[in-house]
Amino acid sequence: MAIESPLTLPCGARLSNRLAKGAMTEGLATAQGLPTPELERLYGLWSNGGAGMLLTGNVQIDRDHLERPGNVIMDKAPDAAMRAALTRWAKAGTQAGNHLWMQISHAGRQTQALINPRPKAPSAVKLGLPGGQFGEPVALTETEIEDLIGRFAVVATAARETCFTGVQVHGAHGYLISQFLSPRSNVRTDAWGGSLENRARFLMETVKRVRAAVGADFPVSVKLNSADFQRGGFAFEDSLVVAQWLQEAGVDLLEISGGSYEQPAMMDMEGLEPAARPEVAASTVQREAYFVDFAKAMKAKLSMPLMVTGGFRSLRAMNHALDNGAADVIGIGRPMCADVDAPKKLLAGATSIDRWEDKLRLFGPMLGWLKSFKTFRALDGFAVQYWYYAQLYALGRTGKADPAMKVGAAMREVERTHKALAAGR
């Protein structure tokens, strides 16, 4: 099997190749959450870039719980303006004949304080991060939980009606569904907490409602943490059980990722405490493809297709993951912020794509010593992330990336943009 091989999903939809653009937050919506011409330009570039499927960044179901200012927001059935903007976005993102799937999300307690100082979450358990960037969470009521599950279905319906070709429920990276799954952030004693079955209830009910809304022939995906990489958190053994439940529920593609803001493995596997790593294979934290070992262990128990995103840069590693049964789809994220044609180049025979983050460390050689301090490691990770945000701004506004931009300049631009968007809400 190779990256150019097509893939037919359980619902009958067909991906033209095994490469997908991983979901990355774009920050290019208006302050009110409406998709913009900049977002259309960005996805037009990515559509022409060769990937068989593109995943959007977070489309939020609650305007008071954004992952960051500039998220697309749909917390009710779309009005005419939103419907028209979504249709334009979908048209741009599928112009080369590829799939475009909408990722649907709710940030929960990982909502920045400038958006909401009192975000709703499964339980009133605050993020264990310094700096005061995130507020004090408030536990959701059961009525609010039921309302949020319904909103996922409303957004999925709108996605299909406006010509997106699939949806993904975001159940990873410490956002709301991931918070429900983790016993560290979900300490409820009702039907939504306690046992794994109860902690997974929000996710399973959401998938059930989404599937009923979009029908049997429309791709429904879930992004799930292989683990939280925290002691007492959502462990790999739990993830495997939930993955089996998702397969039984008719999910078409399961994307394997990991981590949260407290332990940002989705940004960089470097720095994970050995005791926090599930016992799958030590090579996971040393190798190019972060989550392949977890996916391979899952694949032994699952028949549904798996997508693995995180760290892939060489054609050899991608084809190896496909050949050894660890993955059915390879997700490419950060490289496409500076090189929108990365998939096309790989399909044409390029042996690798750029690893920009190696050139961007805020603390440079000092990081080897400073990474023992959680605050410095997190700051370095977010600084690099902001450089990628700035590349997406440049692509959306001008059609060209700006790889020469310094990390400090990128951080300042993103902070200015966030403040302006938050003030305009």
N, C-alpha and C positions, 0 to 999 in steps of 0.2 A: 504494500500500500504506500502511496506517496501523496504529497500535498495536493497534487492536481486531481486526485481521484474524487468523483462526486460522492455524495452521501444522501441516501433517502431516509428520512426520519419516520418514526412510527406513525405519524399522522398522514404521511404520504407526500409531504413537501420535500423538495429536492434542493440540496445545496450543490452548487457547481464545482466547488473544491473544498478542501479541508482547512482553509485559512479563514479566520474571523477577526474583525477588529474588536478587541475587548472594549467593554464599557469604560469610558473615562468621562468624568464630570467636565462639561464644556464651559459653563458660566456665561453663556452667550444669549440667554433669554432676557427679556425686559425685566424691570423691577417687579412687574406684576405677573411674571412667569410666562409671557407669550413668546413662542419661537420667533426668531428674527431672520432677516436676510443673511446675517453673518452665519447663523447656524446652517442655513441652506447652503451657503457657499462652502462651508467646511465639509458638509456631508456629500456635496457634489464631488469635491476633490477625493474624498475617501471612496465614494462609489466607483470612481474611475481608477482607483488604486489597485484593483484586482482581487480583493477578498470576496469569498463567496457569500459572506454574511457580515453585516455591521450591527453592532449593538450600540444603542444610544446610551448616553449618560443618564443619571437618575432623573426620571420624570416623577415629581413628587405629588403625593395625594393629599397634602396638607400644607397650605402656604405658611403656617406657623411652625413648620418642622422641616426646614430645608437643610440639605447637606452643606450648601453654601449659597450666598446670594448669586443670582443668575441662573438658578435651576429653572427648568420648565415646570410649571405647576398646573395640575388639573385636579382640583378638589371637589369638582362637581361635573355633571354632564356638560360638555363643551358648548359654548355659545357660538354664534356664527363666525365671529372673529377668530376664536381659537380653532374652530373646525377648519377654516380656510388656511390658517397658519400651519396647522398640523399636516394638511394635505400638501401644501407647498414643500414642507420639510421632507415628507415621505417621497414626493416625486423626485426631489433632488437626490435623496439618499438611495434611490433605486434606479437611477437613470442608466446605469450600465447593466441592468438585468440581475443584479445581486439581491439578496434578502436584506431587509432592514427591520430589526426587532426593537421594540420599545422596552427599555428597562424601567420597571415600576417600583417605587421605593417610598419609604418614610424614614426620616433620620432618627426619630425617637430622641433619646438623651444625647446623641451626637449632633444636636442642633447647636450652632454657635449662639452665645449669649446675646450678640448684637441682633440676632433674629428673634430669639425667645429666651429670656432668662429663666423661665419655668417650664421647660419642655415636658411633654407627656412621655411616659415610658412604662414598661411592665411593672416596675417597682421603683421606689424612691431611692435608688442607688446611684450615687454620683460617679461620674467618670474619674478614674484615678490618675488624673493628669494635672500638673502644676500650671499656674499662669492665669487661671480664671477665665479661660476662653469659653468654657461651657458652663451652663447654669445648673441650678438645683432641680432635678427631675421630680415630677409628680406622678404618682401611680394612676394608670388608666382605670376607669370604671368598666364594668362589663358592657354597659350600654355603648360606651365609647369604642370598646374593642369591636363590637359587632358593626358599628358604623364604619370603622376603618376597613374591615374585611370587605364590606360592600363597596367601598371606594376603589379598591383594587380592581374589582369586576367592572365598575363604571369606566375606569381608565382603559382597561383591556378592550372593552367594547368600542370605545372611541378610537383606539389604535386600529382595530380591524376596519372600522367604517371610514377611516381617513387614509387607507391604503398602506399602512405598515403591514409587513408580512409575517409578523410574529410578535410575541411578548416574552419578557423575562421578569419573573418575580425575584426581587433582590432579597435574599435571605442570608447574606454574608456581611463581613467587614464591620460588624458591630452596630449596624443600623437596626431598626425596630424589630424585624423578624428575628435577626440574630440575637438581639437582646432577650427576646422571649425564649430562645433555645438554650441560652447559657444559664446555668444555676448560679453564677456569680452576679448576674444582673437581674435575674428573675427569681425573687424570693416569695412569690405569691403562694397562698395556701388554698386558693380556690381551684376551679377546673382549668385554669390557664397557667398553673405553676405546680412545682413539686416533681412528679414523675416525668420521664422523658416524653411519654405520650401526651401529658398535659402541656408541657413546655412546647411541644411541636404542634399543638392544636391550632394556634394562630396560623402557622404556615400551611397546614393541611387543609384547613377550612378555606383559606385564601385560594389555594390551588384549585380546590373543588369548585368554588364560586367562579373563578376565572375561566375554568374549562367549560362550565355551563354557559357562560356568557359568550364565548367566542366560537364554540362548536368543536366537533371532533377533528376537523380537517385543518385547523389553524395551529401552528407551532406554539407550544407553551413550554418555556424553559424555566429553570430555577437556578440561581447562583447560591451555592451552599459552602460554608466553611468546612474544609477538611478537619479543622480544629481551630480553637481560639489561641492556642499556644500560651495558655495561662493555667496555672495550677487551680484546680477546682472549677475550670470552665467547661466549655463544650468540647468534649474529647473526640478523638477519631472514632472510637467505638460507638459513640452516640451518633456521629455523622453517618456512619455506615448503616445503622438501623434506620435513620430518617431517610437516607437515600433509597433504601428498599421500599419504604412506605411511599415515597414519591413515584417510584417506578410503578407500583400497584395503582397509583392514582392517575397514571397515564401521561406523565411528563415526557416530553419528546427529547429533551437535551438537558443534562445536568452539568453545570459548570462548577468545577472544583477550584476553590481558592482558599484563603485563610487569613486570620488575624482581625484586628480591630484598631481603633485609634490608640488604645492602651498598649497594644502589642502589634505594631503595624507590619505584619508579615507580607501584606499585599503590596507594600512599598519596597521591602527589602528583607530577605530572610536573614541577613547578617544580624548578629547580636541576640538571637533567641537563646534563652537560658536552656542548657541541655536538659534539665529536669522538666522543662515545660514542653519538650518535644514528644509527641506520641511515638511509641516504639514501632516505627515502620522501617526506616532505613536511615542511617546517619548521613548517607550521601545526599539526602534531600537538601540539606543546608549548604552543601559544598558545590553542587552541580548547577548547571545552567538553568534547568527547568525546575522551579521551586517545588511544585506540587505533584510531580509525576509519580513519585513513589506512593503517595496517598491514592492517586487515581488508579494505579495498577492494582493496589490492594482492594479497592472498591470494585474494579472491573471483574475480579474473581467471583463476586457475588451478584453482579448486575448484568442485565442484557441491554438496557437502554444506552444510547450514545452518551459519551462523556466529552466535555470540552475542558481543556486545561489551559489556563492563562497564568503567566508569571515567569519572566526571566528568559523566555525563548529568544535566542538571537542567531543561532546557526541552523542551516538547513539540515545538517547531520542530526542534531538533537531533535528537531521536529519530526523527521522521518523515522528516527529511532522510536520516539514516543508512539507514533502511529503503527509501526511495524510490530512492536512488542506488546501491543494491546492496551497500553496505558491510556491512550486518548483516541477519540474519533475526530475531534476538531481541535486545532491549535489556535489559541487566542494570542493576538499580538496587540499590545497596548502602546506603551510609551514610545517605541520607535516611530510610530505613525504620527506622533506629534511634530516631528521634525522631518519626516520623510513619508509623505502620504502614499508614495508608490512602492513602499516596502514589499507588500504581497506580490505585486506584479513583477518586481525584480527577482524574488525568490522563485516564482513560477517560471521565469525565464532562465533560471539556472544560477543565480547568485548564490554563493555558499554561505553568506551571513548578512546580517543587517547591523547597523550601528548600535552600540551600547553607550548612549549619551551620558547616562548617569555617572559613569566612571570618571567623567571629566568635570563633574559639577559639585563635588563635595564642598560644602561650605567651609569646613575646617581643614580640608586637604589632608596632609600627612598626619596632622594631629589627631585625626579621628580614631586612629588605632588605639590611642591612649584615652581619649575622651569618651569613646563608645561605652566604657564601663559605667558612665553616668547616664542614667535614663533620659534626663532632661536634654543633654547635648545630643544624644542619639536621635531623639524625637525632633529636635530643632533642625538637625541636619536633614532628616527625612522630609520634613515639611518644606524646607528651603528648596530642595531638589524638586519636590512636587510643584511648588509655585513656579519654577522655571518652565515646567511642562504646561501649566495653566497659561503662562504668557505666550507660549508657542501656539496654543489653540486660539488665543485672542488674535495673534498675528495672522494665522491662516484664515480665520473667519472675516477679519477686517480687510486684509489685503490679498489673500490667496497665496501668500508666501510665508514660510516659517522664518524665524530670526535666530538661527543657532549660535550666532556670535554674542547674543545677549548675555550679560553677566547675571549671576544668580541674585546679587543684591538688587540690581535694577528690576529684575523680574518680581522679587518680593515686594518692592515698593509699588510697582504697577498693579499687582494683584490686590494689595491692601487698599489702594486708592479706589479701585474698581468695586471691591466688596463694600466699602463704606458708602460709595455713591449709590449703589443698587439698594443697600439696606435702608438708606435714607429716603429713597423714592418709593418704598413699599406702601 
